[in-house]
Structures are given as C-alpha cells and as structure tokens.
Amino acid sequence: MRIAVDAMGGDYAPFEVVKGALWASEELGDEVVLVGVEDKVREILDSLEGDKKFIDVVDARDVVSMDEKPTQALKREDSSISKGLSMLKRGDVQAFVSAGNTGAVSATALMKIGRIKGVLRPALGVLMPTLKGRSLLIDVGANVDCKPEYLVQFAIMGTVYMETILHKERPSVGLLTIGSEEKKGNKLVLDTYPLLKEAPVNFIGNIEGGDVPAGAADIVVCDGFVGNIMLKFIEGVAEGLYKLLQEEISYRFWPKIGMIFMLPMLKDLWKDFNYEEYGGVPLLGINGVVVIAHGKSKALAISNAVKVAKYFHEQGGVEKIGRRLSEGDGN
Amino acid sequence: MRIAVDAMGGDYAPFEVVKGALWASEELGDEVVLVGVEDKVREILDSLEGDKKFIDVVDARDVVSMDEKPTQALKREDSSISKGLSMLKRGDVQAFVSAGNTGAVSATALMKIGRIKGVLRPALGVLMPTLKGRSLLIDVGANVDCKPEYLVQFAIMGTVYMETILHKERPSVGLLTIGSEEKKGNKLVLDTYPLLKEAPVNFIGNIEGGDVPAGAADIVVCDGFVGNIMLKFIEGVAEGLYKLLQEEISYRFWPKIGMIFMLPMLKDLWKDFNYEEYGGVPLLGINGVVVIAHGKSKALAISNAVKVAKYFHEQGGVEKIGRRLSEGDGN
C-alpha cells in the first residue's frame, strides 16, 4: 500500500517527520510518500542514512501553520494537507498521516473525503494513559455542541478503533459525567444514557472525571468541548509540573543528587505515558484513513502513526465503522 | 461572632473536625459551635487539650453520609447539616462550615437560607493551584446546565470572593473554552462572551484548558458540568500518580534513596498545592455565609475554613455580592 505523510506538519517538521517516515517505509516495506516542500524534504532525506527505495516525495509549496484557522486552511490548495488529502481522495494513496494543524486536517478531510455513510459527525479521539493502560477519550475537539446521537456514534466508532488497533475485545464504554448514577449529568448526558444502553457497544454506565485516570472505561465518551478542555488541561498540568520541578531543582543541591537515583525509574514510567509509542489516532468517521499524530511528534511517533494508518487500512477500519453504525440503526 | 461547624461532615469527622474547630476558637477568640452527635463530640473535646471557653456543642442525632443524595438529605431535619443551617437562618450563628456532603449542604442551604436577591444560581468554586498562585474555578458542580447570565454572575461572585478573601485587586476573569479567539467555543460560551465584556469584572477573554494550570486568570468561569469533571479529573490524576510512584518505589532500591534526598523539596512543593491552607470556599450566592471545606479536611483545613467564614462575614461578602450584582444590572 501507499501512505502519504504531511512532511510539513508538526512542531518538529520537516526534519523529524521525514526521519520517521523513512523509518516506517524501511520497517513496513510499504511505500511512504512525503508531501511537502520538495527541495527541503529531499535535502533532509539525503542527509539521512537508510534504505530509501520505498520513499517518495510529492511537492507541495504551501504550508499551513499550526495556529491557522481551519476555514483559511481550506482555501490553500497547494498546502501539504490539501495535496495529501487530494491524493487520498484520488486513490493515489490509501492513507494520510499528519502531525499538523488538527483543525485544518479535520476540516479539509471532511471537505475532500467526506463522511462514511451514516456518520453524523466525524470525531477525534486521544489515547490517555491510565493506571490500567490506555483509554480513548472521544471527542476531543471536532464537535463542540453535540446531540445524543453524535455521542452514541462516538462510542461505536471508538469501539471499532479499540478493537482494530488496540486489539481489545468488547472494549468498555463509559459516559463522562458528574456522578455515577443514571440520573446525574447535564441534559446531553441524560438524553444520551438510554441510547447508549441500546447501542451495539459494551456500555458500562456513567463515569466521573476521577475515573478516567483510574482506567474505569476503555472508551470515555464526551462532547468535544469537554474533551478538548480536559486534554489541554492535563497537558498544561504536566507542563506546569515539569517547569516547577525543574525550577526547584535548579537552585537546590540535594534534590539534584536524589534525581540521579530516581532517573531510571522516571524513564521507565515516562515510557508508559509517552504518546510516541501510539503514534496517532485516525479521524473516526471520515471515509478514508486519516491519522492525526500529536503536534509534538518526533520521528518515533511519526513512524508509529504510519503503522496505525497501515493497520487501520488493512483491517478495514473504515468499512467496519460503516457496518457497525448500520447495525446500530437496526438496518 | 458565632460560627457553627458541622462536626459530622467529612472523611475525618468527627475527630479532626472537632480538633480544628477547637483550634479556630482558641485562635480567633470567637465562639465556635460544634453541631453533631453530642456525646461523641464531647468525648473528643474532653480528650483534647486546649482552652475550651469559646467552644460549644449543639446536639444533632442524625448524620448525612458523604454519598447520600441531596434530595434525601433535605428531609433529615435532625442532621448536623439541617440543624446548623437552621441556626444560621435564625441568626443564632453568623456562619456555617461543613466538610460534609457538598450536594446536601448546597441543597439544604438553598432551601433554608435562600439566594441573595438577584442571584439566579448559587455557585461553588474551588481554588486550583497554578504556577502563579491560586485561581478560582467556578462553578464546579452546583449547576450543570447553565445560561449565559449564570456564568456572568459566577464571574461577579468569584470576583467578590477573590477581593474579599484573597485580597486580589481587580482579579482577572477568563472564560473557559477551546480556543483563545472570541468565536471559539460551544453555544453557551459564544453567548456568554459579549455579556462578560459588559459585566463589572476584569474580563480578559477566553482561556483554554491548558491556561488554567499556568495561572492565566484569577477566576476561571465555566458551567458546573465542565468544572466538576475537571476537578474530579485532576484529583484522580494526582491520586493515580501517587499510587504509581508508591508502587514503583516499593520494589526498587535506588529510587528509595533518591526519595530521601528529594523529600524536603517535595514537602515544600506540597505546601503550595495543599488545600488545607485555604480551608474552604463560601457557597457563593447563598444569602448567608456557608463555607464548604474539602471532604478530606483535617484539623488544619477545618480551622482555616472557620477563618474564611469569619472574614467573609466580617467583610460583608454576602452584601458585596448583592451590591455588585445590582451594579451589573445597571440598577
């Protein structure tokens, strides 16, 4: 298969992206097409060692910045995002991977590729580290004002993802709210609860914010407003704690010594929390394989995101979502 | 003044509550009335050293458990919560402090004491530790489905609290959403933005989840659904990290040694994050001083919550909220 990678997307693009794409092409033996400013990309490729027979470059002169508005990005036909997604639409490639502007990729994918039949709203999930492994928090940004039917579809699409990529059997679905009883929550949650009980997913009921890090559900369903705030919040907390520790340690002597003893353990722990291993999550509900990698992705994360794209394609993730949704409708 | 304390509320009640109330009465020289199962409370008091001339006990035979439903708790006329709030209503005391079931205290306070004139919905805030000190996150649970007007009032009431208790001049107000531009957010946020711009608060615009731990605003306004999920989420993360570190350290040798070097620093940091120092936050919008302390409050937190109650009363926090709200209405 052929997989297009947005060479210009992400905080460490293009260097780390090119490197990660090369690694993936070597390891998988599948053709990886880097879409981006060609001379820059070729220059980086030339500087890297490795077997380049499975890597290709397609020129895209325009670059969408990380904080550009999706509506503006849509107009940029020469951007790496637009070109890569056009290739996917034409069937030149079977998947597209980007660590770039998530809003821009989502909006462009929706416009160019469109939704799977039956999907009301595509959704974006992230894998959150928990005490029991990883949980998928869905949606984290694509949809701010949701209807109960959207949340049910997020649960179904998340289930397909967890089965297909994380090989979880009957992954559990929790509805994020402010109390564990059936009658606790805002109007959206109260209206969603009975629908989830009837949906073709392993619904385990309501879960609270504190249950998420405990790993109470494999899939945590919420609207994109709440999900995005939680995601940004926890990223901010991690960043803040890191800064604080760094500052404190900088002007103290004994903690520096202590840190030396603790580093190996902290490194092990970090591995469990690191998103690099998981690469990225497909934009669920789009009628093609579009994988969103973290904006801070380095080569390893990019390479793993390419693998996610390959497996999601090979295992027919998109078709599975279509089928599962029509089961849900009783069609 | 006289302050009633719910002797039976909180995970460490009655012992830690009685101890904290005694400390406060000694330090403030104000009368503190413990409301709870009298023989138990007196037994604890007898076991404690200290000057007991400012402490009193009022018998309440019934205890509302931490996970009881507010609607059920409302019927328990003999509970420490009901009795304490009845005393406040009659003017026997000027404030009520509880570390008990927050929903029950809120519902009972609303029923017995009622709202300040002009208040649409009372709200509960929590002080979140940030890189710049403390921010008030409001609302964190009392109101799940909000109207824009409620959020504006949360901002105003939060401002009064930050001025009165934390002595912040012109505390900044941020509207919690998923992007920093004016047009980003769900319907509630989009409708609230223009109202906040006109409100008598120091509105600095939208803030994202990641800006909260950075301390971007002194007051972070959100609906109670989002606020409660964030609060529980971060508590769950802290608990999870603690468990994980404890587990990892238990079967490793060197990190144990490292920990010894780091303990003094960690203790210092912990002080910054500890809620005990802040005691509690008044239930804002209730027509009387009702302070909610953390459910895990020990003596120090209770004692500080009693102080918050005293200052909020002395500085006329309730009256200030009433005045500020009518300014907001242009009355």
Contacts between the chains, C-beta under 8 A, distances in Angstrom:
chain1	res1	chain2	res2	distance
A	130	B	240	7.3
A	131	B	240	5.2
A	131	B	243	6.8
A	131	B	244	6.7
A	141	B	178	6.5
A	144	B	178	6.6
A	144	B	185	6.5
A	144	B	186	4.3
A	144	B	187	7.9
A	145	B	186	5.0
A	145	B	187	5.3
A	176	B	229	6.4
A	177	B	225	7.6
A	177	B	229	7.6
A	178	B	141	6.4
A	178	B	144	6.6
A	178	B	224	7.5
A	178	B	225	6.0
A	178	B	228	4.3
A	178	B	229	6.3
A	178	B	232	7.6
A	185	B	144	6.5
A	185	B	225	7.2
A	186	B	144	4.3
A	186	B	145	5.0
A	186	B	223	7.7
A	186	B	225	4.5
A	187	B	144	7.9
A	187	B	145	5.3
A	189	B	225	7.9
A	208	B	229	7.3
A	208	B	232	5.0
A	209	B	228	6.9
A	209	B	229	4.0
A	209	B	230	6.5
A	209	B	231	6.8
A	209	B	232	3.3
A	209	B	233	3.5
A	209	B	234	7.8
A	209	B	235	7.8
A	209	B	236	6.4
A	210	B	232	4.0
A	210	B	233	6.4
A	210	B	235	5.5
A	210	B	236	3.3
A	210	B	239	7.4
A	211	B	232	8.0
A	211	B	236	6.7
A	212	B	233	5.9
A	212	B	236	6.3
A	213	B	233	7.1
A	213	B	236	4.3
A	213	B	237	4.6
A	213	B	239	7.5
A	213	B	240	4.1
A	214	B	236	6.0
A	214	B	239	7.9
A	214	B	240	6.3
A	222	B	229	7.9
A	223	B	186	7.7
A	224	B	178	7.5
A	225	B	177	7.6
A	225	B	178	6.0
A	225	B	185	7.1
A	225	B	186	4.5
A	225	B	189	7.9
A	225	B	226	7.3
A	226	B	225	7.3
A	226	B	226	5.7
A	226	B	229	6.1
A	228	B	178	4.4
A	228	B	209	6.9
A	229	B	176	6.4
A	229	B	177	7.6
A	229	B	178	6.3
A	229	B	208	7.3
A	229	B	209	4.0
A	229	B	222	7.9
A	229	B	226	6.1
A	229	B	230	6.8
A	230	B	209	6.5
A	230	B	229	6.8
A	230	B	230	6.7
A	230	B	233	5.9
A	231	B	209	6.8
A	232	B	178	7.6
A	232	B	208	5.0
A	232	B	209	3.3
A	232	B	210	4.0
A	232	B	211	8.0
A	233	B	209	3.5
A	233	B	210	6.4
A	233	B	212	5.9
A	233	B	213	7.1
A	233	B	230	5.8
A	233	B	233	7.3
A	233	B	234	7.3
A	234	B	209	7.8
A	234	B	233	7.3
A	234	B	234	7.7
A	234	B	237	6.6
A	235	B	209	7.8
A	235	B	210	5.5
A	236	B	209	6.3
A	236	B	210	3.3
A	236	B	211	6.7
A	236	B	212	6.3
A	236	B	213	4.3
A	236	B	214	6.0
A	237	B	213	4.6
A	237	B	234	6.6
A	237	B	237	7.1
A	239	B	210	7.4
A	239	B	213	7.5
A	239	B	214	7.9
A	240	B	130	7.3
A	240	B	131	5.2
A	240	B	213	4.1
A	240	B	214	6.3
A	243	B	131	6.7
A	244	B	131	6.7
A	244	B	269	6.9
A	245	B	269	7.9
A	248	B	265	5.6
A	248	B	268	7.5
A	248	B	269	6.4
A	249	B	265	7.3
A	252	B	265	5.8
A	254	B	261	4.5
A	254	B	262	7.5
A	254	B	264	7.1
A	254	B	265	7.6
A	255	B	261	6.1
A	255	B	262	4.8
A	255	B	264	7.8
A	255	B	265	4.4
A	257	B	258	7.8
A	257	B	261	4.9
A	258	B	257	7.8
A	258	B	258	4.2
A	258	B	259	6.7
A	258	B	260	7.0
A	258	B	261	2.9
A	258	B	262	3.8
A	259	B	258	6.7
A	259	B	261	8.0
A	259	B	262	7.1
A	260	B	258	7.0
A	261	B	254	4.5
A	261	B	255	6.1
A	261	B	257	4.9
A	261	B	258	3.0
A	261	B	261	7.1
A	262	B	254	7.5
A	262	B	255	4.8
A	262	B	258	3.8
A	262	B	259	7.1
A	262	B	262	7.2
A	264	B	254	7.1
A	264	B	255	7.9
A	265	B	248	5.6
A	265	B	249	7.3
A	265	B	252	5.8
A	265	B	254	7.6
A	265	B	255	4.5
A	268	B	248	7.5
A	269	B	244	6.9
A	269	B	245	7.8
A	269	B	248	6.4
